[in-house]
Amino acid sequence: MLMNKKIWLLALVLVVTGVVTGALVQRYVASMSMPPQGEVAEKKILFYRHPMDPAITSDKPAKDDMDMDYIPVYEGEETGADASTVSISPQVVNNMGVRTARVARTPLAQIVSAVGYIGVDEGRLHHLHVRSEGWVEGVRVKFVGQRVRAGEILFEMYSPKLLTTQQEYLQAHDDPMLRRAARARLQALGMAEAEIRRLETTRKPRRAVAFYAPADGVVTVLAIRPGMYLQPDTEAVTLADLASVWVQVDIFPQQAALLRAGQEAEVRSADAPGKVWRGKVDYLYPEIDPVTRTLKARLRFDNPDEILKPNMYAEVSIAAGEAREALTVPREAVIQTGSGRRVIVALDAGKFAPRAVETGMEAGERTEILSGLKEGEALVISGQFLIDSEASLKAAFTRMSGETP
């Protein structure tokens, strides 16, 4: 029990000592940082400057939209460096990976953005039906999703009608008119040109006639198996050519009036970072969806590498309207804040300063600047958040040092 009392007494002594020492240090630091008697009174405040935008001033104390005090500017300081301007050595700039870009006038078109759903280009679907009844004798395609090449055999079928017509064609060898008629019947029954030429060469009818892929593609429907009885109304095989895809998007009614068939469009997918596909608006559907209250638009994109797959989602940007010249900056240069937007301007001799800007339309990787910048000024587009934080801290310390104790 006595030991516990000693421990508590020792702890109390340490706490009191710490408090007294802290108070003495604080008083000493305050006395060292205070200006000599009468120095503040000798300075005359000329005006007050916005803490983040030196171009904005006031002749009386004020606060900005974030409730931050304007910084007093004393006589003799009006031409000095802005309180929020920071200086960074070249080595630190290099270590931070700071990159800059110029404010420039570029063509700018209004952009309609939407989420797209990728599907097959229905104009490049190939549905294979037979044109006479028969029995499937062999299937070369093994599964849905299999990739096939144009001219590749898909399946063989025995059709009594096809066999009889082959025999008639061979029997009409000496009669050109009958021969042409028999050949036309073979074509009408769906016999491939390669099979007809083989018949002419071998002069032997083929029991099982081969059916070929009409184009490169992926099998999306496979409704046959060996031994099945096949009729013309049966969809035997369907191939999808993915060298071109459709992208379906839902457009809000207020944006629909901006769209026209033939407008340029871009698509990006999270599954292929950095890759951009360029295509066009192919069709605008005539009805509003009764559930989503949106208008459907169809876009077409070339997909030679077949990276875009059916049922994927993608980000779509459509250039709506004619492009116009505008003052723009890279989109990543603009910093979003609670009170507005600003950029970091790269000044001379390793100096950087934040500046409030008014932005307009965004198009692709560019943002329109309505006010706050001039053409040719250099902006930070990488590392600007660190510089902005440093500038904010410097401005805050300047405000504190300018307050009257």
C-alpha positions in Angstrom: 0.0 0.0 0.0 2.9 2.4 0.9 4.6 1.5 -2.4 1.4 2.5 -4.4 1.2 5.9 -2.6 4.8 6.6 -3.6 4.2 5.7 -7.2 1.1 8.0 -7.3 3.0 10.8 -5.7 5.9 10.4 -8.1 3.5 10.5 -11.1 1.8 13.6 -9.7 5.2 15.4 -9.4 6.1 14.5 -13.0 2.8 15.8 -14.3 3.1 19.1 -12.5 6.7 19.5 -13.6 5.6 18.9 -17.2 2.8 21.4 -17.1 5.1 24.1 -15.6 7.9 23.4 -18.1 5.5 23.6 -21.0 4.0 26.9 -19.8 7.5 28.4 -19.5 8.6 27.2 -22.9 5.4 28.5 -24.5 5.9 31.9 -22.9 9.5 31.9 -24.1 8.6 31.0 -27.6 5.8 33.6 -27.7 8.1 36.3 -26.4 10.7 35.4 -29.1 8.1 35.4 -31.9 6.5 38.7 -30.9 7.6 41.7 -32.8 9.4 44.5 -31.0 7.2 47.0 -29.2 5.6 49.3 -31.8 6.7 47.4 -34.9 3.1 46.2 -35.8 1.8 49.7 -35.2 4.4 51.1 -37.6 3.1 48.9 -40.5 0.1 50.0 -42.5 -2.3 47.4 -43.9 -2.9 48.3 -47.6 -5.5 45.6 -48.4 -6.5 42.0 -47.8 -5.7 39.1 -50.2 -7.7 35.9 -50.9 -5.8 33.0 -49.2 -5.9 30.8 -52.4 -6.2 33.3 -55.3 -3.9 36.4 -55.1 -5.9 38.1 -57.8 -8.9 38.5 -55.4 -8.4 41.3 -52.9 -10.5 43.3 -50.5 -10.1 46.7 -48.8 -11.4 45.4 -45.6 -11.2 42.1 -43.6 -13.2 39.3 -45.2 -13.6 35.5 -45.4 -13.7 33.2 -48.4 -16.3 30.5 -49.2 -14.5 28.1 -46.8 -14.6 30.6 -43.9 -10.9 31.3 -44.2 -9.7 34.8 -43.4 -8.2 37.0 -46.1 -4.5 37.7 -45.6 -3.5 41.2 -44.7 -0.9 42.8 -47.0 1.2 45.4 -45.3 2.9 48.4 -46.8 6.1 47.3 -48.6 4.7 43.7 -49.2 2.3 44.4 -52.0 4.9 43.4 -54.7 6.3 40.5 -52.7 5.6 36.8 -53.1 2.1 35.7 -52.5 1.5 34.0 -49.2 0.4 30.8 -50.9 3.3 30.6 -53.3 5.7 27.8 -52.5 9.3 27.3 -53.6 10.6 23.8 -54.3 14.1 22.8 -55.2 14.7 21.1 -58.5 15.7 17.9 -56.8 12.5 17.7 -54.8 10.5 18.5 -57.9 12.1 15.6 -59.7 11.6 13.2 -56.7 7.9 14.2 -56.6 7.5 13.4 -60.3 6.1 16.8 -61.1 4.9 17.1 -64.7 3.5 20.2 -66.3 1.4 21.1 -69.4 0.4 24.3 -71.1 -2.9 26.0 -71.2 -3.9 25.8 -74.9 -6.7 26.5 -77.3 -8.0 23.2 -78.6 -11.1 22.0 -80.5 -13.8 21.1 -78.0 -17.1 19.3 -78.6 -19.9 18.5 -76.2 -19.5 15.0 -74.9 -22.4 12.7 -73.9 -21.1 10.0 -71.5 -22.9 6.8 -70.8 -22.3 3.2 -69.8 -22.5 0.8 -72.7 -23.3 -2.9 -73.0 -21.3 -4.8 -75.6 -23.1 -7.2 -77.9 -22.6 -9.0 -81.2 -23.0 -7.1 -84.5 -26.3 -8.6 -85.7 -25.4 -7.6 -89.2 -22.5 -10.1 -89.0 -24.4 -13.1 -87.6 -24.5 -16.1 -89.8 -27.4 -18.5 -89.3 -27.0 -21.9 -91.1 -30.1 -23.8 -92.1 -30.3 -26.7 -94.5 -32.7 -26.5 -97.5 -33.8 -30.1 -97.6 -34.6 -32.8 -95.0 -31.9 -35.2 -94.0 -29.9 -36.9 -91.3 -26.8 -35.5 -89.7 -23.9 -37.9 -90.2 -21.0 -36.0 -88.8 -20.4 -32.8 -86.7 -17.0 -31.2 -86.9 -17.9 -28.4 -84.5 -17.7 -29.7 -80.9 -19.0 -26.9 -78.7 -20.5 -23.4 -78.4 -17.7 -20.8 -78.3 -15.5 -22.7 -80.7 -13.7 -20.5 -83.2 -13.9 -21.5 -86.9 -12.5 -20.1 -90.1 -14.3 -19.4 -93.3 -14.4 -22.5 -95.5 -14.1 -24.9 -92.6 -16.4 -27.9 -92.6 -19.1 -27.6 -89.8 -21.1 -30.8 -90.4 -22.1 -33.4 -93.0 -25.7 -34.4 -93.8 -27.3 -37.2 -95.8 -30.2 -35.9 -97.8 -32.0 -38.2 -100.3 -33.0 -35.1 -102.4 -29.4 -33.9 -102.6 -28.2 -37.3 -103.6 -30.8 -37.6 -106.3 -30.0 -34.1 -107.7 -26.3 -35.0 -107.8 -27.1 -38.0 -109.9 -29.2 -35.9 -112.3 -26.4 -33.5 -112.7 -24.0 -36.2 -113.7 -26.5 -37.8 -116.1 -26.9 -34.4 -117.9 -23.2 -34.3 -118.7 -23.8 -34.2 -122.5 -26.8 -31.7 -122.4 -25.6 -28.2 -121.4 -29.2 -27.0 -120.8 -30.1 -29.9 -118.4 -26.7 -29.6 -116.8 -27.2 -25.9 -116.0 -30.6 -26.7 -114.6 -29.3 -29.5 -112.4 -26.5 -27.3 -111.2 -28.9 -24.5 -110.3 -31.0 -27.1 -108.3 -27.9 -28.1 -106.3 -27.2 -24.5 -105.5 -30.8 -24.0 -104.5 -30.6 -27.0 -102.1 -27.7 -25.3 -100.4 -24.8 -27.4 -101.8 -21.6 -25.4 -101.5 -19.6 -24.5 -104.6 -16.7 -26.5 -103.3 -18.9 -29.6 -103.2 -20.2 -29.0 -106.7 -16.6 -28.7 -108.0 -15.6 -31.9 -106.2 -18.6 -33.6 -107.9 -17.5 -32.4 -111.3 -14.0 -33.6 -110.7 -14.7 -37.1 -109.2 -18.0 -37.7 -111.1 -19.2 -39.6 -108.1 -22.3 -38.4 -106.0 -21.5 -37.9 -102.4 -23.9 -39.5 -99.8 -22.9 -37.2 -97.0 -22.7 -33.6 -98.2 -20.5 -31.2 -96.3 -21.7 -27.7 -95.1 -19.0 -25.0 -94.6 -18.5 -21.9 -92.5 -19.4 -18.8 -94.6 -17.1 -16.6 -92.5 -14.6 -16.5 -89.6 -16.5 -16.4 -86.3 -17.4 -18.0 -83.0 -20.1 -20.6 -82.7 -23.0 -19.2 -80.6 -25.6 -21.8 -81.5 -25.0 -25.5 -82.0 -28.3 -27.4 -82.3 -27.2 -30.6 -84.1 -25.7 -33.9 -83.1 -24.8 -36.9 -85.2 -27.9 -39.0 -86.2 -30.4 -36.1 -85.8 -33.1 -35.6 -88.4 -32.6 -32.1 -89.7 -35.3 -30.0 -91.4 -35.0 -26.5 -93.1 -36.7 -24.7 -90.1 -34.0 -25.9 -87.7 -31.2 -23.5 -87.0 -28.3 -25.8 -87.2 -25.4 -23.5 -86.4 -25.0 -19.8 -85.8 -21.7 -18.0 -86.1 -20.9 -14.5 -84.7 -18.1 -12.4 -86.4 -16.6 -10.4 -83.5 -14.4 -8.3 -85.7 -17.2 -5.7 -85.3 -19.4 -5.3 -82.2 -22.4 -3.3 -81.2 -22.5 -1.2 -78.1 -26.0 -0.4 -76.7 -26.3 2.7 -74.4 -29.1 4.3 -72.5 -29.3 8.1 -73.1 -31.3 10.5 -71.0 -34.1 12.3 -72.9 -32.4 15.7 -72.3 -29.3 14.4 -74.0 -31.1 12.5 -76.8 -31.7 15.8 -78.8 -27.9 16.2 -79.1 -27.3 12.8 -80.8 -27.3 12.0 -84.5 -26.4 8.9 -86.5 -22.9 9.1 -87.7 -21.4 11.0 -84.8 -18.0 10.0 -83.6 -17.8 7.9 -80.4 -15.1 6.3 -78.2 -15.4 3.3 -75.9 -13.1 2.3 -73.0 -13.2 -0.8 -70.9 -11.9 -1.5 -67.4 -10.8 -4.9 -68.7 -8.4 -3.2 -71.2 -6.8 -0.3 -69.4 -5.4 2.4 -71.7 -7.1 1.0 -74.8 -9.5 3.2 -76.7 -11.8 2.1 -79.6 -13.3 4.7 -82.0 -16.5 4.2 -83.8 -19.8 5.9 -84.7 -23.4 6.2 -83.6 -25.1 3.6 -85.8 -28.8 4.0 -84.9 -31.1 5.8 -82.5 -34.1 3.8 -81.4 -37.5 5.6 -81.9 -39.0 4.8 -78.5 -38.3 5.7 -74.8 -38.0 2.7 -72.5 -41.1 2.7 -70.3 -39.2 1.4 -67.3 -35.9 3.4 -67.3 -37.3 6.4 -69.2 -34.2 6.5 -71.4 -33.6 6.3 -75.1 -31.5 3.4 -76.5 -28.7 4.2 -78.9 -26.7 1.7 -80.9 -23.0 2.3 -81.6 -20.7 0.3 -83.9 -17.0 -0.3 -83.3 -14.4 -2.3 -85.2 -12.9 -4.9 -83.0 -10.1 -6.6 -85.0 -8.3 -8.0 -82.0 -11.6 -9.2 -80.5 -10.7 -7.7 -77.1 -14.2 -6.4 -76.7 -16.4 -9.4 -75.8 -20.2 -9.7 -75.8 -21.8 -9.0 -72.4 -19.0 -6.7 -71.3 -19.7 -3.2 -69.9 -17.8 -0.2 -71.2 -17.5 3.6 -70.8 -18.9 5.4 -73.8 -18.2 9.0 -74.9 -20.1 10.5 -77.8 -19.0 13.8 -79.5 -22.3 15.6 -79.8 -22.4 18.7 -82.0 -19.7 20.6 -83.9 -16.3 21.2 -82.3 -15.3 24.7 -81.3 -12.1 26.4 -80.2 -11.8 26.8 -76.5 -9.2 27.5 -73.8 -8.6 24.1 -72.2 -6.3 22.3 -69.8 -5.7 18.6 -69.1 -8.4 17.2 -67.0 -6.0 16.0 -64.3 -4.7 19.5 -63.7 -8.0 20.6 -62.1 -8.3 20.1 -58.3 -11.8 19.7 -57.0 -12.4 21.4 -53.6 -15.4 22.1 -51.5 -15.4 25.8 -52.5 -14.7 25.3 -56.2 -11.9 24.3 -58.5 -8.3 25.4 -58.7 -5.1 24.6 -60.4 -1.4 24.8 -59.5 0.5 27.3 -61.8 4.2 26.6 -62.4 6.0 30.0 -62.0 9.6 30.8 -62.7 12.6 29.6 -60.5 10.8 26.6 -59.0 7.9 28.5 -57.6 4.3 27.2 -57.7 1.1 28.9 -56.8 -2.6 27.7 -56.5 -5.1 29.6 -58.5 -8.9 29.5 -58.5 -10.5 28.8 -61.9 -13.9 28.6 -63.4 -14.4 25.5 -65.6 -16.9 24.8 -68.3 -17.4 21.7 -70.4 -15.4 18.5 -70.2 -14.5 16.6 -73.4 -12.4 13.5 -73.3 -9.1 14.4 -71.5 -9.6 18.2 -71.7 -11.5 20.6 -69.5 -12.6 24.0 -70.6 -11.4 27.1 -68.7 -13.8 30.0 -68.6 -11.7 32.3 -66.3 -8.6 32.3 -64.2 -5.9 31.3 -66.7 -4.3 32.6 -69.9 -3.1 30.7 -72.9 0.5 29.5 -72.6 0.6 29.3 -68.8 2.2 26.1 -67.3 0.2 24.0 -65.0 1.1 21.0 -62.8 -0.6 17.8 -63.9 1.3 15.4 -61.6 2.1 15.9 -58.0 -0.2 18.9 -57.8 -2.0 17.7 -54.7 1.2 17.7 -52.6 2.0 21.2 -53.8 -1.6 22.4 -53.1 -1.4 21.0 -49.5 2.0 22.8 -49.0 0.5 26.1 -50.3 -2.6 25.8 -48.1 -0.4 25.2 -45.0 1.8 28.2 -45.9 -1.2 30.5 -46.4 -2.6 29.3 -43.0 0.7 30.0 -41.2 0.9 33.5 -42.9 -2.6 34.3 -41.6 -1.8 33.2 -38.1 1.4 35.2 -38.1 -0.5 38.3 -39.3 -3.0 38.1 -36.5 -2.7 40.6 -33.6 -2.1 38.7 -30.3 
